[in-house]
Amino acid sequence: MASLLPAKYDRTFQQPVVWATSLILLAFHLGAIAALFFFTWKAFLFSLLLWWLAGGLGIGVGYHRLLTHRGYKTPKFVEYFLTICATLTLEGGPIFWVATHRKHHQNTDKEGDPHSPHDGGFWSHVGWLLTGQTMHNDAADLLPYVPDLRKDRFHVWISRWHWVPMTILGVLLLSLGGWPFLLWGIFFRTVLGLHSTWLVNSATHMWGSRRFATGDSSRNSFWVALLTFGEGWHNNHHAHPQSSRHGLAWYEVDLNWYGICLLKAMGLAWDVKARSLSEG
């Protein structure tokens, strides 16, 4: 088994910088800093709601546990709603996100893993997006991973126009709440959400506890789980990828799993796949 430590030499900047992605991320980080000078409690609290809506419901419940791993089934209108929520994170459309994550699971910490810390801690966190051959919706090596999504006209459309919901939300926030709501609800909230998701790629493959001998460097991290509404129980997840439940012990807080349970109670989720500690 390969070393669980990051590579001695980080791959970041060994290839050309992807300027479009880099400049957009730089602008959002500058906007997040600017938000600190436009603080209001209303804008701050509303940004927390959007953080959960986009990062919890959108990424965790939608992109990850539903679209990527098909850990449960839900009506199409719920699936599409969760997908739209996920586009508010600036993490791309469903074809890009799902294909990248499926590729990660197929090649975890081996050649072909898009963001392994074996190629460097910074690389696994964000370097893979800033430099090199950044993948996109129509990348030839991604398309084979998403035959299901490529058959769905909505997912094909939203993958191309994933920036539209974020733009509409930004215009609404500026119109209704002014600069504080725009800076906190779009820029600060998005940057917080991005780094939270990126920590799953980096931190939970470097630090934390291991319940299962998965053959990779995945780890469980309580603090990453808090930032991602349950995605930080990463070793549990790599041991049982299709399980919609990541927090297996009672003390492993998993808000995304609780959300799926609520959908099931409402009759909006079925065939829910969930592992427990008693099942090993």
Backbone as CSV, one residue per row, in Angstrom:
resi,resn,N_x,N_y,N_z,CA_x,CA_y,CA_z,C_x,C_y,C_z
1,MET,0.843,-1.204,0.000,0.000,0.000,0.000,0.868,1.240,0.000
2,ALA,0.491,2.239,-0.777,1.278,3.465,-0.867,1.236,4.226,0.445
3,SER,2.200,5.105,0.640,2.246,5.934,1.833,0.985,6.770,1.963
4,LEU,0.551,6.961,3.220,-0.639,7.769,3.467,-0.295,9.240,3.585
5,LEU,0.975,9.582,3.515,1.384,10.977,3.637,1.346,11.668,2.274
6,PRO,1.175,13.010,2.264,1.202,13.741,0.997,2.536,13.568,0.286
7,ALA,2.523,13.792,-1.005,3.750,13.667,-1.793,4.779,14.700,-1.344
8,LYS,6.042,14.360,-1.519,7.111,15.294,-1.147,7.052,16.536,-2.017
9,TYR,6.713,16.359,-3.278,6.629,17.479,-4.199,5.193,17.624,-4.683
10,ASP,4.625,18.785,-4.486,3.239,19.047,-4.869,3.152,19.267,-6.371
11,ARG,2.136,18.661,-7.010,1.978,18.777,-8.465,1.539,20.165,-8.900
12,THR,1.006,20.950,-7.973,0.485,22.269,-8.337,1.561,23.119,-8.998
13,PHE,1.185,23.768,-10.078,2.029,24.687,-10.844,3.146,23.986,-11.612
14,GLN,3.122,22.656,-11.677,4.032,21.955,-12.565,3.498,21.956,-13.991
15,GLN,2.228,22.367,-14.133,1.598,22.495,-15.438,1.045,23.913,-15.553
16,PRO,0.647,24.341,-16.747,0.170,25.724,-16.926,-1.032,26.044,-16.043
17,VAL,-1.099,27.296,-15.625,-2.213,27.783,-14.809,-3.470,27.867,-15.670
18,VAL,-4.600,27.429,-15.124,-5.894,27.580,-15.783,-6.432,28.945,-15.354
19,TRP,-6.210,29.955,-16.187,-6.449,31.328,-15.766,-7.921,31.640,-15.529
20,ALA,-8.815,31.098,-16.330,-10.234,31.390,-16.143,-10.694,30.955,-14.753
21,THR,-10.382,29.709,-14.395,-10.757,29.198,-13.082,-10.049,29.959,-11.973
22,SER,-8.764,30.204,-12.143,-7.970,30.859,-11.103,-8.461,32.282,-10.829
23,LEU,-8.772,33.030,-11.877,-9.213,34.411,-11.698,-10.603,34.481,-11.068
24,ILE,-11.477,33.547,-11.442,-12.813,33.517,-10.837,-12.701,33.212,-9.340
25,LEU,-11.868,32.236,-8.991,-11.691,31.903,-7.578,-11.042,33.053,-6.813
26,LEU,-10.104,33.742,-7.437,-9.480,34.899,-6.801,-10.524,35.987,-6.541
27,ALA,-11.375,36.251,-7.520,-12.416,37.279,-7.364,-13.364,36.929,-6.229
28,PHE,-13.741,35.663,-6.120,-14.641,35.263,-5.044,-13.970,35.385,-3.682
29,HIS,-12.691,35.076,-3.599,-11.991,35.226,-2.324,-11.868,36.698,-1.937
30,LEU,-11.627,37.564,-2.910,-11.580,39.005,-2.618,-12.950,39.498,-2.167
31,GLY,-14.010,38.982,-2.796,-15.356,39.343,-2.381,-15.663,38.870,-0.975
32,ALA,-15.155,37.678,-0.611,-15.360,37.162,0.736,-14.675,38.044,1.777
33,ILE,-13.489,38.532,1.441,-12.788,39.454,2.353,-13.556,40.769,2.462
34,ALA,-14.066,41.263,1.338,-14.834,42.515,1.342,-16.081,42.391,2.208
35,ALA,-16.659,41.189,2.273,-17.878,40.982,3.065,-17.657,41.331,4.531
36,LEU,-16.439,41.162,5.018,-16.140,41.454,6.414,-16.338,42.930,6.739
37,PHE,-16.275,43.781,5.732,-16.452,45.224,5.936,-17.900,45.663,5.714
38,PHE,-18.772,44.709,5.397,-20.190,45.009,5.159,-21.065,44.085,6.014
39,PHE,-20.627,43.870,7.241,-21.323,42.905,8.098,-22.661,43.433,8.595
40,THR,-23.690,42.605,8.458,-24.968,42.794,9.149,-25.426,41.410,9.594
41,TRP,-26.144,41.355,10.694,-26.599,40.062,11.191,-27.553,39.392,10.221
42,LYS,-28.418,40.174,9.576,-29.369,39.586,8.623,-28.637,38.935,7.452
43,ALA,-27.648,39.651,6.923,-26.898,39.110,5.792,-26.111,37.874,6.208
44,PHE,-25.512,37.928,7.409,-24.726,36.801,7.904,-25.592,35.560,8.099
45,LEU,-26.737,35.715,8.777,-27.613,34.578,9.044,-28.213,34.015,7.751
46,PHE,-28.539,34.905,6.812,-29.076,34.429,5.543,-28.015,33.666,4.761
47,SER,-26.760,34.087,4.879,-25.684,33.374,4.192,-25.507,31.971,4.769
48,LEU,-25.722,31.810,6.075,-25.645,30.477,6.680,-26.745,29.571,6.148
49,LEU,-27.943,30.126,5.958,-29.039,29.354,5.377,-28.688,28.912,3.961
50,LEU,-28.125,29.817,3.174,-27.724,29.475,1.812,-26.588,28.461,1.797
51,TRP,-25.695,28.562,2.768,-24.586,27.607,2.892,-25.124,26.190,3.046
52,TRP,-26.123,26.027,3.915,-26.728,24.715,4.101,-27.528,24.290,2.864
53,LEU,-28.275,25.218,2.294,-29.097,24.895,1.133,-28.237,24.408,-0.024
54,ALA,-27.116,25.103,-0.268,-26.247,24.761,-1.392,-25.310,23.600,-1.061
55,GLY,-24.644,23.683,0.077,-23.646,22.681,0.419,-24.210,21.410,1.018
56,GLY,-25.262,21.549,1.839,-25.880,20.380,2.453,-26.855,19.685,1.527
57,LEU,-27.962,20.368,1.241,-28.959,19.782,0.344,-28.401,19.582,-1.062
58,GLY,-27.709,20.595,-1.578,-27.239,20.530,-2.957,-26.127,19.525,-3.171
59,ILE,-24.984,19.743,-2.519,-23.825,18.878,-2.739,-23.970,17.541,-2.024
60,GLY,-24.217,17.564,-0.727,-24.245,16.328,0.039,-25.403,15.411,-0.297
61,VAL,-26.623,15.944,-0.190,-27.817,15.139,-0.427,-28.042,14.916,-1.921
62,GLY,-27.727,15.932,-2.740,-28.006,15.869,-4.170,-26.878,15.295,-5.009
63,TYR,-25.860,16.090,-5.277,-24.761,15.647,-6.137,-24.126,14.355,-5.646
64,HIS,-23.860,14.281,-4.324,-23.053,13.173,-3.821,-23.863,11.900,-3.584
65,ARG,-24.797,11.959,-2.643,-25.452,10.715,-2.226,-26.547,10.263,-3.194
66,LEU,-27.123,11.197,-3.956,-28.145,10.814,-4.929,-27.542,10.584,-6.312
67,LEU,-26.994,11.635,-6.935,-26.559,11.524,-8.327,-25.305,10.657,-8.498
68,THR,-24.328,10.801,-7.608,-23.086,10.057,-7.774,-23.241,8.587,-7.409
69,HIS,-23.790,8.332,-6.235,-23.808,6.963,-5.720,-25.177,6.305,-5.770
70,ARG,-26.212,7.070,-6.137,-27.568,6.517,-6.222,-27.904,5.737,-4.947
71,GLY,-27.659,6.388,-3.810,-27.927,5.777,-2.518,-29.394,5.757,-2.151
72,TYR,-30.219,6.440,-2.909,-31.666,6.422,-2.704,-32.322,6.908,-3.988
73,LYS,-33.636,6.768,-4.058,-34.392,7.247,-5.204,-35.354,8.336,-4.752
74,THR,-35.660,9.233,-5.664,-36.539,10.351,-5.345,-37.226,10.807,-6.624
75,PRO,-38.356,11.486,-6.527,-39.003,11.993,-7.742,-38.081,12.940,-8.505
76,LYS,-38.280,13.032,-9.808,-37.426,13.879,-10.635,-37.457,15.336,-10.200
77,PHE,-38.607,15.837,-9.750,-38.654,17.247,-9.382,-37.791,17.514,-8.147
78,VAL,-37.679,16.534,-7.242,-36.794,16.681,-6.086,-35.341,16.606,-6.538
79,GLU,-35.041,15.652,-7.420,-33.683,15.510,-7.943,-33.227,16.793,-8.636
80,TYR,-34.104,17.384,-9.426,-33.739,18.605,-10.141,-33.603,19.793,-9.186
81,PHE,-34.456,19.848,-8.168,-34.339,20.920,-7.170,-33.007,20.831,-6.440
82,LEU,-32.622,19.635,-6.008,-31.344,19.450,-5.326,-30.181,19.813,-6.243
83,THR,-30.311,19.492,-7.517,-29.267,19.822,-8.483,-29.098,21.327,-8.621
84,ILE,-30.204,22.053,-8.706,-30.134,23.515,-8.802,-29.491,24.090,-7.552
85,CYS,-29.836,23.540,-6.381,-29.202,23.994,-5.142,-27.695,23.804,-5.217
86,ALA,-27.258,22.673,-5.762,-25.828,22.372,-5.844,-25.088,23.336,-6.763
87,THR,-25.748,23.819,-7.818,-25.070,24.747,-8.728,-24.752,26.074,-8.039
88,LEU,-25.392,26.343,-6.909,-25.141,27.589,-6.182,-23.824,27.569,-5.423
89,THR,-23.069,26.477,-5.522,-21.797,26.352,-4.804,-20.585,26.787,-5.620
90,LEU,-20.762,27.014,-6.908,-19.650,27.307,-7.825,-18.776,26.074,-8.036
91,GLU,-19.327,24.878,-7.815,-18.566,23.649,-7.998,-18.868,22.963,-9.319
92,GLY,-19.537,23.674,-10.229,-19.794,23.132,-11.547,-21.113,22.409,-11.651
93,GLY,-21.414,21.943,-12.856,-22.654,21.234,-13.107,-22.566,19.781,-12.692
94,PRO,-23.683,19.063,-12.740,-23.706,17.674,-12.268,-22.815,16.722,-13.058
95,ILE,-22.694,16.907,-14.376,-21.862,15.986,-15.155,-20.406,16.081,-14.716
96,PHE,-19.887,17.281,-14.571,-18.506,17.469,-14.120,-18.312,16.926,-12.711
97,TRP,-19.192,17.318,-11.785,-19.015,16.959,-10.379,-19.119,15.457,-10.182
98,VAL,-20.167,14.866,-10.723,-20.413,13.440,-10.523,-19.325,12.596,-11.188
99,ALA,-18.947,12.944,-12.418,-17.917,12.180,-13.115,-16.585,12.257,-12.376
100,THR,-16.235,13.443,-11.897,-14.983,13.605,-11.154,-14.985,12.747,-9.899
101,HIS,-16.115,12.738,-9.192,-16.162,11.967,-7.945,-16.179,10.466,-8.211
102,ARG,-16.872,10.037,-9.248,-16.848,8.604,-9.575,-15.444,8.177,-9.989
103,LYS,-14.745,9.054,-10.697,-13.366,8.755,-11.084,-12.476,8.669,-9.845
104,HIS,-12.730,9.528,-8.874,-11.974,9.494,-7.617,-12.166,8.150,-6.914
105,HIS,-13.396,7.663,-6.854,-13.649,6.393,-6.177,-13.023,5.226,-6.931
106,GLN,-13.013,5.291,-8.236,-12.445,4.193,-9.016,-10.930,4.127,-8.873
107,ASN,-10.293,5.290,-8.640,-8.827,5.353,-8.617,-8.295,5.981,-7.331
108,THR,-8.983,5.796,-6.219,-8.622,6.500,-4.993,-7.156,6.319,-4.620
109,ASP,-6.443,7.447,-4.534,-5.036,7.488,-4.128,-4.132,6.657,-5.030
110,LYS,-4.565,6.499,-6.286,-3.752,5.813,-7.285,-3.660,6.699,-8.525
111,GLU,-2.926,6.239,-9.508,-2.852,6.948,-10.782,-4.257,7.113,-11.352
112,GLY,-4.624,8.333,-11.706,-5.949,8.587,-12.236,-6.891,9.249,-11.252
113,ASP,-6.503,9.293,-9.970,-7.302,10.019,-8.984,-7.143,11.509,-9.259
114,PRO,-8.250,12.245,-9.485,-8.132,13.662,-9.840,-7.506,14.519,-8.754
115,HIS,-7.648,14.120,-7.476,-7.200,15.016,-6.397,-6.715,14.236,-5.175
116,SER,-5.709,13.418,-5.364,-5.158,12.668,-4.240,-4.060,13.466,-3.549
117,PRO,-4.012,13.452,-2.192,-2.909,14.110,-1.483,-1.570,13.427,-1.719
118,HIS,-1.559,12.248,-2.336,-0.290,11.641,-2.727,0.425,12.513,-3.758
119,ASP,-0.331,13.384,-4.415,0.256,14.340,-5.355,0.478,15.699,-4.704
120,GLY,0.281,15.764,-3.384,0.492,17.006,-2.647,-0.769,17.458,-1.946
121,GLY,-0.625,17.981,-0.736,-1.771,18.441,0.026,-2.493,19.600,-0.637
122,PHE,-1.729,20.581,-1.127,-2.351,21.728,-1.785,-3.000,21.300,-3.098
123,TRP,-2.354,20.361,-3.792,-2.921,19.832,-5.038,-4.295,19.231,-4.788
124,SER,-4.411,18.405,-3.758,-5.680,17.735,-3.494,-6.749,18.716,-3.030
125,HIS,-6.321,19.826,-2.430,-7.288,20.801,-1.926,-7.834,21.674,-3.044
126,VAL,-6.937,22.306,-3.814,-7.404,23.196,-4.881,-6.468,23.240,-6.079
127,GLY,-5.245,22.767,-5.910,-4.274,22.858,-6.998,-4.717,22.166,-8.265
128,TRP,-5.446,21.064,-8.132,-5.913,20.307,-9.310,-6.888,21.119,-10.153
129,LEU,-7.505,22.141,-9.550,-8.405,23.022,-10.292,-7.675,24.211,-10.903
130,LEU,-6.588,24.633,-10.257,-5.881,25.842,-10.680,-4.906,25.597,-11.822
131,THR,-4.331,24.402,-11.885,-3.306,24.135,-12.900,-3.562,22.795,-13.579
132,GLY,-2.948,22.622,-14.709,-3.042,21.358,-15.422,-4.265,21.273,-16.308
133,GLN,-4.606,20.062,-16.661,-5.716,19.808,-17.570,-7.020,19.738,-16.783
134,THR,-7.532,20.890,-16.389,-8.788,20.918,-15.657,-9.891,20.292,-16.489
135,MET,-10.619,19.370,-15.888,-11.674,18.666,-16.611,-12.922,19.526,-16.727
136,HIS,-13.717,19.274,-17.740,-14.939,20.031,-17.950,-16.034,19.070,-18.399
137,ASN,-17.232,19.615,-18.620,-18.393,18.761,-18.888,-18.209,17.828,-20.074
138,ASP,-17.506,18.283,-21.106,-17.376,17.502,-22.324,-16.029,16.792,-22.443
139,ALA,-15.267,16.743,-21.352,-13.967,16.080,-21.396,-14.155,14.598,-21.706
140,ALA,-13.368,14.102,-22.639,-13.540,12.726,-23.102,-13.364,11.710,-21.993
141,ASP,-12.464,11.996,-21.025,-12.228,11.011,-19.975,-13.273,11.068,-18.871
142,LEU,-14.165,12.064,-18.894,-15.228,12.152,-17.898,-16.527,11.508,-18.372
143,LEU,-16.827,11.647,-19.645,-18.129,11.219,-20.164,-18.463,9.745,-19.891
144,PRO,-17.497,8.820,-19.976,-17.847,7.419,-19.694,-18.325,7.180,-18.268
145,TYR,-18.030,8.105,-17.355,-18.418,7.924,-15.959,-19.865,8.330,-15.677
146,VAL,-20.515,8.987,-16.627,-21.868,9.507,-16.359,-22.857,9.133,-17.465
147,PRO,-22.957,7.866,-17.849,-23.923,7.507,-18.900,-25.355,7.800,-18.492
148,ASP,-25.654,7.709,-17.199,-27.005,7.981,-16.717,-27.368,9.450,-16.860
149,LEU,-26.465,10.345,-16.473,-26.753,11.781,-16.533,-26.787,12.284,-17.973
150,ARG,-25.995,11.674,-18.841,-25.956,12.116,-20.245,-27.262,11.814,-20.972
151,LYS,-28.074,10.917,-20.411,-29.364,10.599,-21.018,-30.476,11.529,-20.536
152,ASP,-30.178,12.343,-19.555,-31.175,13.220,-18.952,-31.005,14.630,-19.505
153,ARG,-31.998,15.135,-20.212,-31.879,16.435,-20.882,-31.667,17.565,-19.895
154,PHE,-32.306,17.475,-18.726,-32.124,18.543,-17.735,-30.686,18.586,-17.246
155,HIS,-30.113,17.436,-16.921,-28.747,17.417,-16.397,-27.740,17.864,-17.456
156,VAL,-28.001,17.538,-18.699,-27.127,18.016,-19.771,-27.218,19.534,-19.884
157,TRP,-28.441,20.046,-19.807,-28.645,21.498,-19.927,-28.030,22.250,-18.755
158,ILE,-28.322,21.808,-17.526,-27.837,22.542,-16.353,-26.323,22.421,-16.214
159,SER,-25.746,21.341,-16.761,-24.291,21.204,-16.724,-23.621,22.277,-17.577
160,ARG,-24.278,22.662,-18.650,-23.729,23.704,-19.518,-24.010,25.098,-18.968
161,TRP,-25.151,25.259,-18.328,-25.578,26.582,-17.846,-25.616,26.640,-16.324
162,HIS,-24.692,25.953,-15.677,-24.710,25.851,-14.217,-24.503,27.193,-13.515
163,TRP,-23.955,28.175,-14.216,-23.703,29.475,-13.612,-24.956,30.353,-13.569
164,VAL,-26.014,29.959,-14.264,-27.221,30.789,-14.337,-27.916,30.936,-12.982
165,PRO,-28.177,29.839,-12.224,-28.843,30.014,-10.924,-28.069,30.918,-9.973
166,MET,-26.742,30.796,-9.943,-25.928,31.649,-9.074,-26.046,33.108,-9.502
167,THR,-26.043,33.365,-10.796,-26.158,34.736,-11.294,-27.508,35.343,-10.929
168,ILE,-28.576,34.580,-11.133,-29.920,35.068,-10.785,-30.006,35.354,-9.294
169,LEU,-29.464,34.455,-8.473,-29.482,34.665,-7.027,-28.714,35.924,-6.652
170,GLY,-27.567,36.144,-7.288,-26.778,37.340,-6.991,-27.527,38.617,-7.310
171,VAL,-28.206,38.649,-8.452,-28.992,39.836,-8.828,-30.119,40.071,-7.825
172,LEU,-30.779,39.004,-7.402,-31.870,39.129,-6.429,-31.353,39.643,-5.089
173,LEU,-30.238,39.096,-4.627,-29.691,39.531,-3.344,-29.271,40.990,-3.372
174,LEU,-28.653,41.417,-4.465,-28.242,42.813,-4.583,-29.455,43.730,-4.632
175,SER,-30.500,43.288,-5.328,-31.698,44.115,-5.465,-32.471,44.224,-4.162
176,LEU,-32.542,43.125,-3.423,-33.381,43.091,-2.222,-32.629,43.455,-0.939
177,GLY,-31.336,43.133,-0.899,-30.600,43.351,0.343,-29.363,44.203,0.229
178,GLY,-29.048,44.662,-0.985,-27.885,45.515,-1.169,-26.566,44.753,-1.091
179,TRP,-25.488,45.509,-0.938,-24.151,44.919,-0.947,-23.906,43.910,0.169
180,PRO,-24.388,44.144,1.396,-24.150,43.132,2.436,-24.692,41.754,2.062
181,PHE,-25.906,41.697,1.513,-26.487,40.406,1.153,-25.753,39.780,-0.030
182,LEU,-25.316,40.595,-0.980,-24.573,40.056,-2.116,-23.228,39.496,-1.664
183,LEU,-22.492,40.265,-0.869,-21.148,39.846,-0.467,-21.181,38.648,0.474
184,TRP,-22.133,38.626,1.401,-22.220,37.499,2.324,-22.925,36.302,1.692
185,GLY,-24.017,36.553,0.972,-24.814,35.465,0.424,-24.217,34.804,-0.793
186,ILE,-23.358,35.506,-1.516,-22.717,34.935,-2.703,-21.237,34.674,-2.449
187,PHE,-20.480,35.704,-2.129,-19.027,35.570,-2.087,-18.525,34.851,-0.837
188,PHE,-18.860,35.349,0.345,-18.361,34.717,1.561,-18.904,33.298,1.693
189,ARG,-20.204,33.137,1.498,-20.827,31.818,1.624,-20.251,30.822,0.624
190,THR,-20.000,31.260,-0.595,-19.447,30.362,-1.617,-18.030,29.938,-1.272
191,VAL,-17.201,30.874,-0.837,-15.813,30.540,-0.487,-15.778,29.573,0.701
192,LEU,-16.623,29.806,1.698,-16.705,28.886,2.827,-17.113,27.492,2.359
193,GLY,-18.093,27.428,1.483,-18.556,26.143,0.970,-17.513,25.439,0.128
194,LEU,-16.786,26.196,-0.705,-15.748,25.594,-1.539,-14.665,24.940,-0.688
195,HIS,-14.153,25.694,0.283,-13.085,25.134,1.114,-13.583,23.963,1.948
196,SER,-14.829,23.988,2.356,-15.395,22.864,3.097,-15.392,21.609,2.239
197,THR,-15.858,21.731,1.002,-15.848,20.585,0.081,-14.430,20.146,-0.227
198,TRP,-13.549,21.094,-0.480,-12.165,20.746,-0.801,-11.481,20.024,0.357
199,LEU,-11.888,20.313,1.600,-11.301,19.630,2.750,-11.616,18.134,2.736
200,VAL,-12.736,17.759,2.127,-13.043,16.339,1.993,-12.014,15.681,1.082
201,ASN,-11.585,16.393,0.038,-10.578,15.858,-0.877,-9.194,15.813,-0.250
202,SER,-8.884,16.787,0.584,-7.531,16.893,1.139,-7.458,16.391,2.571
203,ALA,-8.102,17.074,3.506,-7.946,16.765,4.927,-8.382,15.348,5.283
204,THR,-9.499,14.889,4.721,-9.984,13.557,5.103,-9.237,12.433,4.393
205,HIS,-8.181,12.778,3.669,-7.268,11.756,3.157,-5.888,11.911,3.800
206,MET,-5.806,12.819,4.811,-4.519,13.015,5.485,-4.622,12.888,6.997
207,TRP,-5.712,13.396,7.594,-5.832,13.437,9.050,-7.165,12.856,9.495
208,GLY,-7.153,12.181,10.624,-8.388,11.647,11.183,-8.256,10.182,11.538
209,SER,-9.376,9.569,11.877,-9.390,8.175,12.321,-9.854,7.257,11.197
210,ARG,-9.482,5.987,11.334,-9.852,4.995,10.324,-10.570,3.831,11.011
211,ARG,-11.838,3.659,10.707,-12.611,2.532,11.233,-12.446,1.306,10.344
212,PHE,-12.323,1.544,9.024,-12.272,0.454,8.057,-10.932,0.450,7.316
213,ALA,-10.409,-0.736,7.069,-9.185,-0.889,6.266,-9.598,-0.885,4.799
214,THR,-9.701,0.302,4.215,-10.254,0.455,2.872,-9.221,0.301,1.765
215,GLY,-7.928,0.264,2.106,-6.910,0.167,1.065,-6.558,1.509,0.452
216,ASP,-7.103,2.584,1.016,-6.741,3.934,0.589,-6.495,4.754,1.849
217,SER,-6.306,6.057,1.700,-5.957,6.895,2.850,-7.153,7.629,3.438
218,SER,-8.387,7.220,3.107,-9.571,7.913,3.609,-9.649,7.856,5.128
219,ARG,-10.152,8.959,5.719,-10.241,9.086,7.163,-11.551,9.738,7.565
220,ASN,-11.948,9.510,8.804,-13.108,10.183,9.374,-12.653,11.423,10.122
221,SER,-13.344,12.542,9.870,-12.983,13.797,10.517,-14.235,14.486,11.037
222,PHE,-14.318,14.646,12.344,-15.481,15.275,12.966,-15.636,16.719,12.511
223,TRP,-14.531,17.465,12.474,-14.640,18.886,12.151,-14.959,19.119,10.677
224,VAL,-14.473,18.240,9.791,-14.858,18.348,8.378,-16.324,17.962,8.210
225,ALA,-16.779,16.983,8.997,-18.193,16.601,8.949,-19.091,17.767,9.347
226,LEU,-18.676,18.545,10.329,-19.466,19.707,10.743,-19.534,20.749,9.622
227,LEU,-18.418,20.946,8.932,-18.368,21.953,7.865,-19.114,21.524,6.611
228,THR,-19.335,20.212,6.455,-19.953,19.697,5.226,-21.274,18.988,5.489
229,PHE,-21.806,19.137,6.709,-23.113,18.565,7.057,-23.114,17.033,7.004
230,GLY,-21.935,16.443,7.212,-21.854,14.994,7.299,-20.913,14.318,6.329
231,GLU,-20.319,15.066,5.400,-19.455,14.446,4.389,-18.074,14.086,4.924
232,GLY,-17.765,14.503,6.140,-16.439,14.259,6.692,-16.213,12.863,7.221
233,TRP,-17.272,12.037,7.290,-17.090,10.649,7.706,-16.650,9.847,6.480
234,HIS,-15.459,10.204,6.009,-15.021,9.796,4.681,-14.538,8.357,4.636
235,ASN,-13.940,7.884,5.712,-13.528,6.485,5.732,-14.757,5.575,5.736
236,ASN,-15.776,5.952,6.495,-17.040,5.204,6.454,-17.583,5.165,5.033
237,HIS,-17.518,6.311,4.374,-18.062,6.427,3.020,-17.288,5.569,2.025
238,HIS,-15.958,5.575,2.109,-15.177,4.778,1.173,-15.347,3.289,1.428
239,ALA,-15.664,2.917,2.652,-15.915,1.514,2.944,-17.255,1.063,2.370
240,HIS,-18.237,1.962,2.371,-19.585,1.643,1.876,-20.075,2.812,1.009
241,PRO,-19.559,2.940,-0.205,-19.834,4.126,-1.034,-21.302,4.367,-1.334
242,GLN,-22.098,3.319,-1.475,-23.484,3.514,-1.881,-24.402,3.816,-0.706
243,SER,-23.895,3.698,0.488,-24.723,3.971,1.659,-25.042,5.455,1.757
244,SER,-26.317,5.775,1.938,-26.717,7.175,2.115,-26.395,7.683,3.505
245,ARG,-26.076,6.771,4.384,-25.706,7.136,5.752,-24.197,7.078,5.889
246,HIS,-23.578,8.213,6.217,-22.130,8.266,6.391,-21.739,8.214,7.858
247,GLY,-22.478,8.903,8.705,-22.214,8.852,10.136,-22.822,7.590,10.717
248,LEU,-22.008,6.566,10.967,-22.527,5.262,11.355,-22.801,5.150,12.854
249,ALA,-22.024,5.836,13.665,-22.229,5.817,15.118,-23.159,6.956,15.521
250,TRP,-23.785,6.816,16.691,-24.761,7.821,17.129,-24.130,9.203,17.285
251,TYR,-22.834,9.228,17.614,-22.154,10.499,17.844,-21.569,11.089,16.552
252,GLU,-21.678,10.395,15.446,-21.168,10.907,14.175,-22.283,11.704,13.489
253,VAL,-22.303,12.992,13.762,-23.369,13.878,13.282,-23.367,13.905,11.759
254,ASP,-24.528,13.645,11.168,-24.651,13.547,9.711,-25.968,14.201,9.291
255,LEU,-25.959,15.521,9.174,-27.175,16.251,8.847,-27.728,15.866,7.476
256,ASN,-26.843,15.526,6.552,-27.324,15.132,5.219,-28.130,13.837,5.290
257,TRP,-27.704,12.912,6.134,-28.463,11.675,6.325,-29.821,11.965,6.961
258,TYR,-29.848,12.879,7.931,-31.114,13.234,8.558,-32.060,13.853,7.528
259,GLY,-31.497,14.615,6.588,-32.318,15.197,5.527,-32.929,14.131,4.635
260,ILE,-32.155,13.099,4.315,-32.677,11.999,3.500,-33.763,11.251,4.265
261,CYS,-33.557,11.074,5.569,-34.586,10.432,6.395,-35.874,11.243,6.382
262,LEU,-35.752,12.572,6.409,-36.936,13.430,6.350,-37.639,13.280,5.006
263,LEU,-36.878,13.233,3.930,-37.473,13.005,2.613,-38.217,11.674,2.580
264,LYS,-37.621,10.646,3.184,-38.275,9.333,3.216,-39.571,9.394,4.006
265,ALA,-39.557,10.097,5.136,-40.754,10.219,5.959,-41.867,10.960,5.225
266,MET,-41.483,11.846,4.321,-42.445,12.614,3.534,-42.883,11.864,2.271
267,GLY,-42.360,10.673,2.072,-42.683,9.904,0.879,-41.940,10.357,-0.356
268,LEU,-40.857,11.131,-0.181,-40.096,11.678,-1.301,-38.761,10.977,-1.512
269,ALA,-38.504,9.922,-0.756,-37.294,9.106,-0.955,-37.633,7.659,-0.644
270,TRP,-37.107,6.752,-1.447,-37.350,5.330,-1.235,-36.128,4.548,-1.718
271,ASP,-36.142,3.244,-1.480,-34.968,2.403,-1.790,-33.704,3.011,-1.198
272,VAL,-33.817,3.482,0.031,-32.693,4.140,0.690,-31.706,3.081,1.172
273,LYS,-30.486,3.175,0.694,-29.435,2.231,1.092,-28.660,2.829,2.269
274,ALA,-28.601,2.096,3.364,-27.943,2.633,4.560,-27.267,1.513,5.329
275,ARG,-25.982,1.649,5.576,-25.238,0.698,6.387,-25.307,1.113,7.853
276,SER,-25.038,0.195,8.723,-24.943,0.477,10.154,-23.719,-0.230,10.702
277,LEU,-23.293,0.134,11.919,-22.112,-0.479,12.507,-22.313,-1.976,12.725
278,SER,-23.526,-2.390,13.010,-23.797,-3.806,13.263,-23.583,-4.663,12.022
279,GLU,-23.644,-4.020,10.832,-23.436,-4.752,9.590,-21.970,-4.847,9.203
280,GLY,-21.112,-4.128,9.940,-19.683,-4.171,9.659,-19.264,-3.275,8.535
